[in-house]
Amino acid sequence: MTRRRFFAAAAALAAAIIIGAVLAVELLVPPRRVEQQAPAPVAPTTAHISATLFFAAPDGQRLLAVRQEVPLADPLGPQILAAQLSPPAPYASAVPKGTKLRAFFVTDRGDAFVDLTPEVSRGHAGGSTAELLTVYAIVNAVTANLPSVRRVQILVDGKEVETLAGHVDVRRPLARDMSLVVQK
Amino acid sequence: VRGRSGAIEKRITLETARRLKTLLESRLAARVILTREDDVAVALEARTAIANTNRADLFVSLHFNAAPSPDAAGAVVYSLLLDREGEQARQQARLAAAAPGTRTLDIVPWEFAQAWHLDASSGLAALVAESLGRNTMFRSASVRRAPLRVLGDVNAPAVLVELAYLTNSAQEQLAGSEEFTRGVGEALVSALARFLGHAEGAGALP
């Protein structure tokens, strides 16, 4: 190998390592960092973030974590929940059909309040499994994508409720529970 | 919960509970109180109050499950998962109980009464699941912890049992049958007997 060829090969190798390192760093950056580092959205219609959403797993007993592009906006919470409430095919929602977000706010203590329309209760099939999936689809979607949120309380039609369908206690904010989650 | 072919949770649970009551009274000479004897709705809080005012040794909430997929099958036995406030109440109760002259009832707020019984409740849940799991009719029986409203205020070991999925047509058909009701009764009686120390070889309360 001539000297020149050696340097060319070395340079190519170094470039490859650097590109590899950049890719690795890119891959290592968790999605929430993207959100934090992004400048104020100038054109929210074009900027997106990769959010983790939770839909009903095919076995009907767990939640499936799915990555999905969500329009970047400030505040981000309503965008995340809009995507969470209407899964794209072929995914099945763990939240009753027709449920919409009425309001969303986060307190200084890191408690998020997700106010949903009455369909979330009225349209619920009941059963501990189905109800746990509904509650934790919402709690996990908010806490997984908004790092400032530690717990989530679900409200129905603007009011605090005991349960959505008779089982899961939603009188106080709930922390994330990933024990029901399977990765896609 | 309502099954696709029309099975109704409230009817089947009442039948199952009546069967269980008879079995518990005859085999264990237990005093059994149902939170309802008829087709009436009893608020979650009222169910707990019935258990607490009667100084129940055990609380079992019977249910039939629903899932977003028709394939979901099997029984699930739940004990309470405490949230942050509940966990704090539990710690306070532990500290205070170490001090002489206090009773747990004096120091555990009503809404966190179950915090004091968590270990016993998860032990009871394991026994119930094991007992149900021995009968193949139930397909499977898993144990989970969840923040369930009806368990939170109970001042005794407490579990919630989802016996089968009415959203699964095979399970729905089975759920209303005599065989199923008898199977549930036998499984629960054996689990509760073991828990209460009535079973052969079992000693005092766990």
Interface residues (C-beta under 8 A of the other chain):
Chain A: A56 A57 P58 D59 G60 Q61 A92 S93 A94 A125 G126 G127 S128 T129 A130 L132 L133 R151 E162 T163 G166 H167 V168 D169 R171 R172 P173 L174 A175
Chain B: V1 R2 E9 L44 H63 F64 N65 A66 A67 P68 S69 P70 D71 A72 V76 Y78 D83 R84 E85 A146 P147 L148 R149 V150 G152 L160 E162 Y165 L166 T167
